[in-house]
């Protein structure tokens, strides 16, 4: 994976420059701790067609992702949040795949970063 690819997943170099390596690692761990159950909540919200849970969970993932500069996950979550806000649960179900993929990439990147 090139630097450009990893920067699209998480802007870790920016975080390290803005704070320092130790704090960047703390933020990475906090992200993993805070978001570990969100994807499951998103899947359940789609399954139950629970528009408000979907919107609030996507909003939370979007905000957490933005905080650590996980741009791909932030963008995918924003689309899902908009789908839920608009009541477009069919598009949300289709877009959930992109969120799960982006989150998986982010999680994998951060776990390697923390090793």
C-alpha positions in Angstrom: 0.0 0.0 0.0 1.5 3.4 -1.0 1.7 6.4 1.3 -1.1 8.0 -0.8 -3.3 5.0 -0.2 -2.7 4.9 3.5 -3.2 8.7 3.8 -6.6 8.2 2.2 -7.5 5.7 4.9 -6.1 7.6 7.9 -4.0 10.8 7.9 -1.8 9.5 10.6 1.2 11.6 9.5 -0.9 14.7 9.9 -2.0 13.5 13.4 1.6 12.9 14.4 2.6 16.3 13.2 -0.4 18.0 14.8 0.1 16.3 18.2 2.9 13.7 18.6 3.3 10.0 18.0 2.2 9.1 21.6 -1.0 11.1 21.3 -1.7 9.9 17.8 -1.5 6.3 19.1 -3.8 7.2 22.0 -6.3 8.7 19.5 -6.0 5.6 17.3 -6.8 3.3 20.3 -9.7 5.5 21.4 -11.1 5.4 17.9 -11.0 1.6 17.9 -12.5 1.5 21.4 -15.3 4.0 20.6 -16.3 2.6 17.2 -15.9 -1.2 17.7 -19.7 -1.7 18.1 -20.9 0.9 15.6 -20.7 -1.2 12.5 -22.9 -3.9 14.2 -25.4 -1.2 15.2 -25.5 0.0 11.6 -26.2 -3.5 10.3 -28.9 -4.0 12.9 -30.5 -0.6 12.1 -30.6 -1.6 8.4 -32.1 -5.0 9.2 -34.7 -3.4 11.5 -35.2 -0.4 9.1 -34.6 1.8 12.1 -33.9 5.1 10.5 -33.0 7.1 13.6 -30.5 4.5 15.0 -29.0 4.3 11.5 -28.7 8.1 11.3 -27.2 8.6 14.8 -24.8 5.7 14.5 -23.6 6.9 11.1 -23.2 10.4 12.5 -21.1 9.1 15.4 -18.9 7.0 13.1 -18.5 10.1 10.8 -17.4 12.3 13.6 -15.0 9.8 15.2 -13.5 9.2 11.7 -13.1 12.9 11.0 -11.3 13.3 14.4 -8.6 10.9 13.4 -8.6 11.9 9.7 -10.0 8.6 8.5 -11.3 10.3 5.4 -12.6 7.2 3.5 -14.7 6.1 6.5 -15.8 9.6 7.2 -17.1 10.1 3.6 -18.9 6.7 3.5 -20.5 7.4 6.9 -21.7 10.8 5.7 -23.4 9.3 2.7 -25.1 6.7 5.0 -26.1 9.4 7.5 -27.7 11.4 4.6 -29.5 8.3 3.4 -31.0 7.8 6.8 -31.9 11.4 7.3 -33.7 11.4 4.0 -35.5 8.1 4.9 -33.9 6.3 1.9 -33.3 3.0 3.6 -32.9 1.2 0.3 -29.9 3.3 -0.7 -28.7 3.1 2.9 -28.7 -0.7 2.6 -26.6 -0.5 -0.6 -24.2 2.1 0.9 -23.6 0.2 4.1 -21.2 -2.0 2.1 -19.0 1.0 1.5 -19.0 1.9 5.2 -18.2 -1.6 6.3 -15.3 -1.8 3.8 -13.9 1.6 4.7 -14.2 0.8 8.4 -12.5 -2.5 8.0 -9.6 -0.8 6.1 -9.3 1.8 8.9 -9.4 -0.7 11.6 -6.8 -2.9 10.0 -4.5 0.2 9.4 -4.9 1.4 13.0 -4.2 -2.1 14.5 -1.0 -2.3 12.5 -0.1 1.2 13.5 -0.5 0.4 17.1 1.7 -2.8 17.0 
